[in-house]
Amino acid sequence: MTAATHQTEQWKTKSLSDFWLTGRGLDTNKNGTGQQYALFSHKLLTSEDTDAQAMAMTAILGAVSRVVDIVHGRNKFTVNFSSKETRTDFAAKQIALSAEPLFNPPGGYLMPDIVDILTGMALHEAAHAQYSSPEYYTEMPGNPFMAVIRNVVEDTYVEHLTTLYYPGYAGYFWKHRRYEFDLDPEKWAHKPSKNLMENELNLRAGEFLLVMRSTRDYVSQVPRVNNVADMLKKMIYIDNPGRLEKLNTRTVAKKIYDELYGNMVQHDIAYSLPSSLLDYNNRGKHQAEPGSATANNKTNIPGDLQNLIQNMRQEQLQVANMSELMEAGLDPDYPPPPPPMVVFRRPLIDEGAAQRYEQARSVVKPFVIRLRNRLSWANTRQVINRFQLPSGELDEDSLYQAKYSNKIFRRTEIIETRTRNLDIGLLVDTSASMVYPAGTGISRVELARNLAALFVEALEPVDSVKTWVFGFNLKGAVNMYELYTPGSTNKARIGMTGTEGTTPEGTALKYAALRLMAEGRPMVQKVLIVIADGNPNPGPETKLVKEQVRRLKALGCKTINILVGDRPLEYGYEYSIPWTDYYTVTTEFGRLLKKLVEEQ
């Protein structure tokens, strides 16, 4: 067995992406004897859990991007799955991967095998961007058969050049080629045509493609094809990368074309004949045109899933950047970290969320009833009859006793609700410190959940008031969790207030205010309430809290701070309710809500 054959056999039995995937967000190997993530794609990627799908695909992009960054890091390519909005764009350094290997995996393929395929696909695209000359993109011949040969020559050239500089990554190309050309024999099978010229042109082009790209040592039944393939291999499969880089692939492709079709007198007619391999020319874009043979294949993903994946991928990169800064020791000469990305999410409701919310609602129920009673007049129409008027409806009770007079009429006046219109946003700190006790038998996060339930339940019957509830923390990115909004009134999400990360209070204030202005009603008073237990993150966040509070006051927005832990009164909020005990804080919060509604 030759060294090359032995290496090929290793690639067939071993997954190259094991190193990148182990412990990277996928299921780990618990017993050490097998791969617990083997059926990951089959189970998770076919589920209806969009967040779980996005997390899985983001982990996969991370594994693929690591390899691409190592090999082609100087080009700074961005790797994403293709969607209707995302296509491979070398000018923008955007690589789009087909999602078909994930959603329609070959039989017996494990998750690392699929990631190997995607990595080979990404490396192939990046290799084109790094080693292909500009005319490859701008001067593709109109002759479709020449175009196929041009592509085959260029693909072979860039892949071999990459493996010369990075020998350890040849296996990724092999796995991609095997998936692309060998797993579905019918995909590239020659389809006989009644037009003899068309038939011969397609036969030779297809056979040449398989001889050069198949991993099964394909041998053509057309001797001319084998001779041309051997000639190309001698030109490209050399061990000197510097010499290979000087090869003019355009000239090589023309020579191959002349040798392959040189015995066909009227080969120029190929410009007017169709090629059965046109999909091969466009496969780098991973976008099937409507009505094409590949239009029914799941090669791209929905736009909303793509956006979620991009957000999560940005979080990954943000965490990586922060880690690098920490390792660098925060050198004063080192550029400051970029501001964290803000992600608005609507968390999935787990099994215990509804129960936790109902428990919070039952705890504050007496306060809710009391506050609702105080606001019971809010939506009541007051009817007042005025009598002894010179005009209006006829007052029959006065008619029989009246002499000649025009004061026998009455008029009814209806006074609408006296409450003011308000758009109120409640921000709940969901950082890790919220697990600490707020009082006897209750944690800070439980108290915050109870106050959020009081806030939503008490103001729900008041038509003039609209409410929003957001959780916020910083873990890689600033996470703004939509727990309750006028457009999504499932209160069970308030029971999802988990605890992790740190406290980006300034950023949360800024983006919650922007959200209220965007979704709220025009010319309606805005109010922002923050429930937090400690100081905001040091540095820019602390300064941003004070800056945002001042700015919101200048815009007429009222700001309120409820302290459920040890926290100084130094951030400039208009109203503050310091922590004393559960009953006092809850009662004061209810009084403040009533004051806001009634205040003119």
VENJO-V105545 format. One record per residue. PSI is psi as a letter, one per 30 degrees, with the letter a starting at -180 (NA if undefined). BURIAL is I if it has 9 or more other C-alpha atoms within 8 Angstrom, else O. D_FIRST is the distance of its C-alpha to the first C-alpha in Angstrom with 1 decimal. Layout:
PSI;BURIAL;D_FIRST
PSI;BURIAL;D_FIRST
This chain:
k;O;0.0
l;O;3.8
e;O;6.7
e;O;8.2
e;O;6.2
e;I;6.4
e;O;9.9
e;I;10.6
e;O;10.1
e;O;12.4
f;I;14.8
f;O;15.1
f;O;16.2
k;O;18.1
k;I;21.2
f;I;21.7
g;I;25.5
e;O;26.0
e;O;27.3
f;O;29.8
f;I;31.0
j;O;31.6
g;O;35.3
h;O;36.1
f;O;38.6
l;I;36.4
k;O;36.6
l;I;35.2
j;I;33.1
e;O;35.8
f;O;34.1
g;O;30.9
f;O;28.8
a;O;28.4
j;O;29.2
f;I;32.9
g;I;32.6
e;I;30.1
g;I;32.8
e;I;34.7
e;I;34.6
e;I;35.5
e;O;38.5
e;I;39.9
f;I;39.3
g;O;40.9
l;O;44.0
g;O;47.3
j;O;47.4
e;O;47.2
e;O;47.3
e;I;44.5
e;I;42.4
e;I;43.3
e;I;42.4
e;I;38.9
f;I;38.3
e;I;39.6
e;I;37.2
e;I;34.4
e;I;35.8
e;I;36.0
e;I;32.3
e;I;31.4
e;I;34.0
e;I;32.7
e;I;29.4
e;I;31.4
e;I;33.9
e;O;31.4
e;O;29.7
h;I;32.9
f;I;35.7
f;O;38.0
f;O;38.5
h;O;39.6
k;I;38.4
k;O;39.8
k;I;37.5
l;I;39.2
k;I;38.6
k;I;40.2
a;I;43.6
f;I;46.5
f;O;47.5
k;I;44.2
l;I;41.9
k;I;39.4
j;I;41.7
e;O;40.2
e;O;43.7
g;O;44.5
h;I;41.0
j;I;40.6
k;I;37.3
k;I;37.7
k;I;34.9
k;I;35.0
g;I;35.9
e;I;34.4
f;I;31.2
e;I;33.6
f;I;36.2
i;O;34.0
k;I;30.7
l;O;27.9
k;O;27.8
f;O;25.9
k;O;25.7
l;I;26.9
e;I;29.1
e;I;26.5
e;I;24.3
e;I;27.4
e;I;28.2
e;I;24.7
e;I;25.6
e;I;29.0
e;I;27.7
e;I;25.5
e;I;28.6
e;I;30.8
e;I;28.5
e;I;28.3
e;I;32.1
e;I;32.6
e;I;30.2
e;I;32.5
e;O;35.5
e;O;34.2
f;O;32.7
k;I;34.2
l;O;37.4
e;O;40.6
f;O;41.0
e;I;37.9
f;O;40.2
f;O;43.4
h;O;42.7
k;I;40.6
l;O;41.5
f;O;43.8
j;I;41.7
f;I;39.5
e;I;36.7
e;I;36.7
e;I;36.6
e;I;33.4
e;I;31.7
e;I;33.2
e;I;31.7
e;I;28.2
e;I;28.3
e;I;29.8
e;I;27.4
e;I;24.3
e;I;26.2
e;I;27.3
e;I;24.1
e;I;22.1
e;I;25.0
e;I;25.1
f;I;21.4
e;I;22.1
e;O;25.1
i;I;23.6
e;O;19.8
f;O;19.9
g;O;21.3
e;I;18.8
e;I;18.0
e;I;21.6
e;I;21.4
e;I;18.4
e;I;20.3
e;I;23.5
e;I;22.0
e;I;20.5
e;I;24.0
e;O;25.9
f;I;24.3
f;I;22.2
f;O;24.1
i;I;27.2
f;O;26.4
f;O;30.2
e;O;30.6
g;I;29.3
k;O;30.0
k;O;32.2
j;O;35.7
k;O;37.6
l;O;41.0
f;O;44.1
j;O;44.4
e;O;42.2
e;O;41.9
e;I;41.0
e;I;38.5
e;O;36.7
e;I;36.7
e;I;35.2
e;I;32.6
e;I;31.3
e;I;31.4
e;I;29.6
e;I;26.8
e;I;26.4
e;I;26.2
e;I;23.5
e;I;21.3
f;I;21.6
f;I;21.7
k;I;19.8
g;I;16.5
g;O;15.6
h;O;14.8
k;O;18.3
k;O;19.6
l;I;23.4
f;O;25.8
j;O;27.8
e;O;26.7
e;O;28.6
e;I;26.7
e;I;23.3
e;O;25.0
e;I;26.5
e;I;23.3
e;O;21.6
e;O;24.7
e;I;24.6
e;O;21.0
e;O;22.0
e;O;25.1
e;I;23.6
i;O;20.0
l;O;21.2
g;O;21.0
j;O;24.8
e;I;26.4
e;O;29.9
e;O;29.5
e;I;27.9
f;O;30.9
f;O;33.2
k;O;31.6
j;O;34.2
f;I;32.5
e;O;35.7
e;O;35.8
e;I;32.1
e;I;32.9
e;I;35.9
e;O;34.0
e;I;31.4
e;I;34.3
e;O;36.1
e;O;33.2
e;I;32.4
g;I;36.0
f;I;37.5
g;O;38.4
j;O;40.4
e;O;43.9
h;O;45.1
f;O;42.2
f;O;44.7
f;O;45.8
f;I;42.7
f;O;44.9
f;O;46.9
k;O;44.2
k;O;42.4
k;I;38.7
g;O;36.9
g;I;34.6
f;I;37.3
e;O;36.1
e;O;33.0
e;I;35.4
g;O;37.1
f;O;34.4
f;O;34.7
f;O;38.2
h;I;37.3
j;I;40.8
k;O;41.3
k;O;44.5
k;O;47.1
f;O;46.7
l;O;43.2
f;O;40.4
g;O;38.9
f;I;42.3
f;O;42.0
k;O;38.7
i;I;39.2
f;I;37.8
l;I;40.5
l;I;42.7
l;O;46.5
e;I;48.4
e;O;49.9
e;I;46.6
e;I;45.3
e;O;48.4
e;I;47.9
e;I;44.3
e;I;45.4
e;I;48.1
e;I;45.8
e;I;43.2
e;I;46.2
e;I;47.0
e;I;43.5
e;O;43.8
e;I;47.4
e;I;46.2
e;O;43.5
e;I;46.2
e;I;48.6
e;O;46.1
e;O;45.4
e;I;49.2
e;O;49.7
e;O;46.9
f;O;48.7
g;O;51.8
h;O;53.8
k;O;54.5
f;O;57.8
f;O;56.2
k;O;53.4
k;O;54.1
l;O;55.6
k;O;53.5
l;O;53.9
k;O;56.2
k;O;54.5
k;I;53.6
k;O;55.9
j;I;54.5
k;O;56.9
l;O;55.5
j;O;56.9
k;I;55.3
k;O;54.2
k;I;56.8
l;O;55.5
e;O;57.2
f;O;59.6
e;I;60.7
e;I;63.6
e;I;64.8
e;I;64.9
e;I;66.8
e;O;69.3
e;O;69.8
e;I;70.5
e;I;72.9
e;O;74.8
e;O;75.3
g;I;76.9
e;I;78.6
e;O;82.1
e;I;81.6
e;I;80.4
e;I;83.4
e;O;85.8
e;I;84.3
e;I;84.2
e;O;87.9
f;O;88.7
g;I;87.0
f;O;88.2
f;O;90.7
e;I;87.9
g;I;87.5
k;O;91.0
k;O;93.3
k;O;96.8
k;O;99.6
k;O;103.0
k;O;106.1
k;I;108.7
l;I;112.2
h;O;115.4
l;I;113.7
f;O;115.4
l;I;112.6
a;O;109.6
l;O;109.3
k;O;112.6
j;I;113.5
e;O;115.3
f;O;116.5
f;O;118.5
e;I;119.8
f;O;122.6
g;O;124.2
k;O;123.8
a;O;126.6
j;O;126.0
l;O;123.0
g;O;119.6
h;O;118.1
g;I;117.2
l;I;113.4
l;I;110.4
k;I;106.9
k;O;103.7
k;O;101.3
k;O;97.7
j;O;96.1
a;O;92.3
k;I;90.1
f;O;90.9
l;I;87.4
l;I;85.5
k;I;82.3
k;I;79.4
j;I;75.6
k;I;74.4
k;I;70.9
k;I;70.0
k;I;67.1
k;I;65.8
k;I;63.9
h;I;60.8
l;I;59.4
f;I;58.3
f;I;61.7
f;I;63.3
f;I;62.3
l;O;65.0
k;I;68.4
f;I;71.1
a;O;73.7
j;O;74.2
g;O;71.8
k;I;70.3
l;I;67.4
e;I;67.6
e;I;65.2
e;I;67.2
e;I;70.4
e;I;68.9
e;I;67.8
e;I;71.4
e;I;72.9
e;I;70.6
e;I;71.7
e;I;75.3
e;I;74.8
e;I;73.3
e;I;75.6
e;I;78.8
f;I;78.5
e;I;76.9
f;O;80.4
j;I;81.6
f;O;81.0
f;O;81.6
k;I;78.8
k;I;75.0
k;I;72.5
k;I;68.9
k;I;67.0
k;I;63.9
l;I;61.9
k;I;60.4
l;I;58.1
j;I;55.6
i;I;52.0
e;I;49.8
l;I;52.2
j;I;55.8
j;I;55.6
j;I;58.7
k;I;58.7
j;I;61.0
f;I;62.7
k;I;65.7
l;I;66.8
f;O;69.4
f;O;66.7
j;O;64.8
h;O;67.3
j;O;65.1
f;I;66.6
f;I;63.9
f;I;61.7
f;I;64.3
f;I;63.0
g;I;59.6
i;I;60.8
a;O;58.0
k;I;57.8
l;I;55.1
a;I;54.9
a;I;57.8
j;I;61.0
i;I;61.0
e;I;64.6
e;I;65.5
e;I;62.6
e;I;63.4
e;I;67.0
e;I;66.2
f;O;63.9
e;I;65.9
e;I;69.0
e;O;67.1
e;I;66.0
e;I;69.6
e;I;70.9
e;O;68.3
f;O;68.8
l;I;72.3
k;O;75.5
k;O;77.1
g;O;80.2
k;I;79.7
k;I;79.9
k;I;76.6
k;I;76.1
k;I;73.1
k;I;73.0
k;I;70.5
j;I;69.9
l;I;68.2
f;I;68.3
a;O;67.8
k;I;67.4
l;I;65.1
k;I;62.0
l;O;63.3
b;O;63.5
e;O;63.3
e;I;63.6
e;I;66.9
e;I;68.4
e;I;67.2
e;I;69.0
e;I;72.3
e;O;71.8
e;I;71.0
e;I;73.9
e;I;76.3
e;O;74.9
e;I;75.2
e;I;78.7
f;O;79.6
f;O;78.3
g;O;80.5
k;I;77.7
k;I;78.7
k;I;76.4
k;I;76.5
k;I;74.7
k;I;74.5
j;I;73.6
g;I;71.9
a;I;71.2
j;O;72.3
k;O;72.5
l;O;75.0
i;O;77.2
g;O;76.3
g;O;74.4
g;O;77.4
k;I;77.1
e;O;80.4
k;O;80.6
k;I;79.1
j;I;79.2
l;O;78.4
k;I;77.1
d;O;79.9
l;O;79.2
e;I;77.7
e;O;81.0
e;O;82.4
e;I;79.2
e;I;79.0
e;I;82.7
e;I;82.7
e;I;79.7
e;I;81.6
e;I;84.7
e;O;82.8
e;I;81.3
e;I;84.8
e;O;86.2
e;O;83.6
e;I;84.3
f;I;88.1
k;O;88.3
NA;O;89.8
